[in-house]
Amino acid sequence: MATSKAKSAELYAKAKLNGQNIACIFDSGAVQSIIGHKLVPDAALLSSDVKLFAANGTPIKIIGAMTVNFAIEGR
């Protein structure tokens, strides 16, 4: 049986976005991928009418949509 610490570590990968190192979490059950605005503050956003909710039902505020290029584990 794996510890919660080991399980948690398996969900994250090192990623690089706009030259900045970030931790990326993988959620295989997610319908959409989301990123915090503070990681891409100057991004040009397209309008979006997508409505997302956390696993507990809490609404997630979406301010726009964009395509993001990034590297994970150097790839």
N, CA, C and O atoms as a DFTB+ gen file, in Angstrom:
300 C
 N C O
     1  1       0.848      -1.180       0.000
     2  2       0.000       0.000       0.000
     3  2       0.891       1.241       0.000
     4  3       1.800       1.350       0.823
     5  1       0.641       2.160      -0.902
     6  2       1.426       3.399      -0.997
     7  2       0.950       4.407       0.034
     8  3      -0.231       4.466       0.375
     9  1       1.887       5.191       0.519
    10  2       1.500       6.253       1.452
    11  2       0.861       7.392       0.680
    12  3       1.034       7.494      -0.534
    13  1       0.128       8.243       1.371
    14  2      -0.516       9.376       0.696
    15  2       0.531      10.315       0.113
    16  3       0.299      10.935      -0.924
    17  1       1.686      10.424       0.775
    18  2       2.752      11.289       0.261
    19  2       3.247      10.765      -1.078
    20  3       3.436      11.547      -2.009
    21  1       3.462       9.457      -1.194
    22  2       3.916       8.870      -2.452
    23  2       2.843       9.013      -3.524
    24  3       3.153       9.338      -4.670
    25  1       1.603       8.778      -3.168
    26  2       0.513       8.918      -4.126
    27  2       0.442      10.347      -4.648
    28  3       0.314      10.567      -5.853
    29  1       0.525      11.305      -3.753
    30  2       0.450      12.712      -4.125
    31  2       1.571      13.097      -5.072
    32  3       1.340      13.819      -6.042
    33  1       2.783      12.626      -4.808
    34  2       3.933      12.982      -5.637
    35  2       3.776      12.463      -7.056
    36  3       4.301      13.068      -7.991
    37  1       3.067      11.361      -7.237
    38  2       2.906      10.777      -8.564
    39  2       1.987      11.608      -9.458
    40  3       2.014      11.433     -10.676
    41  1       1.197      12.484      -8.910
    42  2       0.260      13.275      -9.687
    43  2       0.888      14.527     -10.288
    44  3       0.303      15.147     -11.176
    45  1       2.063      14.901      -9.816
    46  2       2.698      16.148     -10.238
    47  2       3.863      15.896     -11.178
    48  3       4.523      14.859     -11.105
    49  1       4.108      16.858     -12.066
    50  2       5.281      16.836     -12.939
    51  2       5.833      18.247     -12.996
    52  3       5.108      19.221     -12.795
    53  1       7.113      18.345     -13.271
    54  2       7.729      19.656     -13.461
    55  2       7.394      20.124     -14.865
    56  3       7.560      19.382     -15.833
    57  1       6.921      21.355     -14.971
    58  2       6.575      21.922     -16.275
    59  2       7.216      23.294     -16.395
    60  3       7.578      23.915     -15.396
    61  1       7.348      23.752     -17.619
    62  2       7.890      25.090     -17.859
    63  2       6.898      25.824     -18.750
    64  3       6.521      25.340     -19.817
    65  1       6.484      26.997     -18.291
    66  2       5.511      27.820     -19.008
    67  2       6.040      29.241     -19.058
    68  3       6.286      29.849     -18.016
    69  1       6.215      29.774     -20.249
    70  2       6.769      31.123     -20.417
    71  2       8.096      31.286     -19.671
    72  3       8.359      32.335     -19.085
    73  1       8.927      30.244     -19.698
    74  2      10.219      30.295     -19.047
    75  2      10.183      30.134     -17.542
    76  3      11.225      30.186     -16.889
    77  1       9.009      29.941     -16.986
    78  2       8.835      29.822     -15.534
    79  2       8.589      28.358     -15.168
    80  3       7.748      27.697     -15.776
    81  1       9.318      27.857     -14.180
    82  2       9.108      26.490     -13.696
    83  2       7.858      26.457     -12.826
    84  3       7.684      27.291     -11.937
    85  1       6.994      25.487     -13.091
    86  2       5.763      25.328     -12.319
    87  2       5.542      23.847     -12.030
    88  3       6.133      22.990     -12.687
    89  1       4.703      23.549     -11.058
    90  2       4.278      22.177     -10.791
    91  2       2.947      21.975     -11.500
    92  3       2.030      22.786     -11.368
    93  1       2.855      20.910     -12.236
    94  2       1.653      20.605     -13.020
    95  2       1.003      19.366     -12.414
    96  3       1.667      18.352     -12.200
    97  1      -0.276      19.448     -12.143
    98  2      -0.988      18.291     -11.586
    99  2      -1.837      17.660     -12.689
   100  3      -2.458      18.357     -13.493
   101  1      -1.849      16.342     -12.708
   102  2      -2.631      15.612     -13.702
   103  2      -3.915      15.105     -13.069
   104  3      -3.898      14.531     -11.980
   105  1      -5.022      15.320     -13.754
   106  2      -6.318      14.838     -13.293
   107  2      -6.964      14.098     -14.456
   108  3      -7.563      14.712     -15.338
   109  1      -6.838      12.792     -14.449
   110  2      -7.343      11.989     -15.574
   111  2      -8.862      12.031     -15.689
   112  3      -9.413      11.642     -16.719
   113  1      -9.540      12.492     -14.656
   114  2     -10.993      12.581     -14.707
   115  2     -11.510      13.946     -15.105
   116  3     -12.721      14.150     -15.195
   117  1     -10.608      14.884     -15.346
   118  2     -11.023      16.249     -15.682
   119  2     -11.540      16.328     -17.120
   120  3     -11.018      15.672     -18.021
   121  1     -12.560      17.133     -17.310
   122  2     -13.126      17.340     -18.638
   123  2     -12.329      18.404     -19.396
   124  3     -12.192      18.321     -20.617
   125  1     -11.810      19.385     -18.691
   126  2     -11.047      20.486     -19.267
   127  2      -9.761      20.664     -18.468
   128  3      -9.670      20.254     -17.311
   129  1      -8.777      21.280     -19.101
   130  2      -7.560      21.680     -18.388
   131  2      -7.685      23.158     -18.068
   132  3      -8.178      23.937     -18.884
   133  1      -7.239      23.545     -16.877
   134  2      -7.314      24.953     -16.487
   135  2      -5.962      25.416     -15.978
   136  3      -5.141      24.617     -15.528
   137  1      -5.746      26.717     -16.055
   138  2      -4.502      27.317     -15.580
   139  2      -4.852      28.644     -14.917
   140  3      -5.746      29.361     -15.368
   141  1      -4.148      28.954     -13.856
   142  2      -4.390      30.208     -13.145
   143  2      -3.950      31.410     -13.977
   144  3      -2.905      31.369     -14.627
   145  1      -4.733      32.461     -13.958
   146  2      -4.447      33.668     -14.737
   147  2      -3.109      34.287     -14.374
   148  3      -2.448      34.872     -15.232
   149  1      -2.695      34.167     -13.112
   150  2      -1.431      34.797     -12.716
   151  2      -0.227      34.135     -13.381
   152  3       0.854      34.722     -13.390
   153  1      -0.377      32.931     -13.940
   154  2       0.713      32.297     -14.672
   155  2       0.824      32.823     -16.103
   156  3       1.877      32.697     -16.728
   157  1      -0.238      33.404     -16.617
   158  2      -0.241      33.960     -17.986
   159  2      -0.971      35.313     -17.987
   160  3      -1.966      35.469     -18.695
   161  1      -0.495      36.288     -17.209
   162  2      -1.236      37.535     -17.017
   163  2      -1.417      38.365     -18.284
   164  3      -2.372      39.135     -18.378
   165  1      -0.522      38.225     -19.258
   166  2      -0.615      39.036     -20.473
   167  2      -1.254      38.288     -21.637
   168  3      -1.222      38.769     -22.770
   169  1      -1.823      37.143     -21.379
   170  2      -2.399      36.323     -22.447
   171  2      -3.646      36.973     -23.042
   172  3      -4.458      37.570     -22.335
   173  1      -3.770      36.840     -24.346
   174  2      -4.988      37.268     -25.031
   175  2      -6.001      36.133     -24.893
   176  3      -5.772      35.028     -25.383
   177  1      -7.104      36.407     -24.232
   178  2      -8.104      35.376     -23.986
   179  2      -9.271      35.483     -24.954
   180  3      -9.697      36.578     -25.320
   181  1      -9.773      34.336     -25.356
   182  2     -10.994      34.264     -26.151
   183  2     -12.165      34.131     -25.178
   184  3     -11.996      33.630     -24.066
   185  1     -13.318      34.568     -25.583
   186  2     -14.480      34.415     -24.699
   187  2     -14.825      32.927     -24.581
   188  3     -14.581      32.141     -25.496
   189  1     -15.386      32.572     -23.452
   190  2     -15.741      31.177     -23.198
   191  2     -17.017      31.120     -22.384
   192  3     -17.192      31.869     -21.423
   193  1     -17.900      30.228     -22.776
   194  2     -19.122      30.036     -22.002
   195  2     -19.081      28.699     -21.254
   196  3     -20.111      28.204     -20.797
   197  1     -17.873      28.120     -21.135
   198  2     -17.700      26.860     -20.420
   199  2     -17.997      27.072     -18.932
   200  3     -17.569      28.062     -18.340
   201  1     -18.721      26.146     -18.349
   202  2     -19.002      26.181     -16.918
   203  2     -18.326      24.961     -16.299
   204  3     -18.615      23.823     -16.671
   205  1     -17.428      25.210     -15.356
   206  2     -16.698      24.128     -14.702
   207  2     -16.999      24.111     -13.211
   208  3     -17.291      25.139     -12.599
   209  1     -16.918      22.913     -12.647
   210  2     -17.166      22.727     -11.229
   211  2     -16.108      21.806     -10.646
   212  3     -15.688      20.847     -11.293
   213  1     -15.678      22.094      -9.431
   214  2     -14.745      21.232      -8.714
   215  2     -15.466      19.939      -8.341
   216  3     -16.689      19.850      -8.451
   217  1     -14.712      18.951      -7.904
   218  2     -15.294      17.654      -7.536
   219  2     -16.360      17.783      -6.457
   220  3     -17.283      16.971      -6.394
   221  1     -16.235      18.809      -5.602
   222  2     -17.227      18.993      -4.533
   223  2     -18.423      19.848      -4.970
   224  3     -19.285      20.176      -4.154
   225  1     -18.474      20.206      -6.259
   226  2     -19.599      20.969      -6.782
   227  2     -19.413      22.472      -6.785
   228  3     -20.272      23.196      -7.289
   229  1     -18.310      22.959      -6.236
   230  2     -18.044      24.392      -6.196
   231  2     -17.766      24.914      -7.606
   232  3     -16.944      24.331      -8.314
   233  1     -18.424      25.992      -8.035
   234  2     -18.155      26.540      -9.370
   235  2     -16.721      27.073      -9.465
   236  3     -16.192      27.634      -8.506
   237  1     -16.110      26.890     -10.623
   238  2     -14.778      27.429     -10.904
   239  2     -14.964      28.567     -11.896
   240  3     -15.483      28.358     -12.993
   241  1     -14.546      29.767     -11.519
   242  2     -14.729      30.936     -12.377
   243  2     -13.780      30.847     -13.575
   244  3     -12.569      30.702     -13.408
   245  1     -14.333      30.932     -14.761
   246  2     -13.566      30.906     -16.008
   247  2     -13.626      32.309     -16.612
   248  3     -14.711      32.848     -16.829
   249  1     -12.456      32.903     -16.884
   250  2     -12.448      34.261     -17.443
   251  2     -12.149      34.269     -18.934
   252  3     -12.246      35.318     -19.571
   253  1     -11.789      33.127     -19.505
   254  2     -11.531      33.073     -20.931
   255  2     -10.850      31.773     -21.316
   256  3     -10.601      30.913     -20.471
   257  1     -10.554      31.638     -22.596
   258  2      -9.938      30.429     -23.138
   259  2      -8.722      30.807     -23.972
   260  3      -8.655      31.895     -24.543
   261  1      -7.764      29.892     -24.031
   262  2      -6.565      30.105     -24.833
   263  2      -5.900      28.764     -25.100
   264  3      -6.211      27.764     -24.452
   265  1      -4.989      28.752     -26.052
   266  2      -4.151      27.590     -26.302
   267  2      -2.808      27.854     -25.649
   268  3      -2.240      28.934     -25.810
   269  1      -2.293      26.875     -24.911
   270  2      -1.041      27.042     -24.172
   271  2      -0.028      26.010     -24.654
   272  3      -0.337      24.821     -24.742
   273  1       1.173      26.467     -24.964
   274  2       2.281      25.568     -25.265
   275  2       3.161      25.492     -24.032
   276  3       3.498      26.526     -23.456
   277  1       3.540      24.299     -23.616
   278  2       4.363      24.129     -22.430
   279  2       5.174      22.861     -22.560
   280  3       4.894      22.013     -23.408
   281  1       6.185      22.736     -21.713
   282  2       7.026      21.532     -21.683
   283  2       6.826      20.850     -20.348
   284  3       6.749      21.508     -19.311
   285  1       6.741      19.515     -20.373
   286  2       6.651      18.729     -19.163
   287  2       7.853      17.795     -19.116
   288  3       8.132      17.057     -20.060
   289  1       8.556      17.852     -17.986
   290  2       9.761      17.054     -17.807
   291  2      10.721      17.230     -18.982
   292  3      11.361      16.274     -19.420
   293  1      10.810      18.441     -19.479
   294  2      11.750      18.777     -20.549
   295  2      11.312      18.422     -21.949
   296  3      12.092      18.580     -22.888
   297  1      10.106      17.954     -22.122
   298  2       9.616      17.563     -23.460
   299  2       8.501      18.461     -23.918
   300  3       7.972      18.279     -25.014
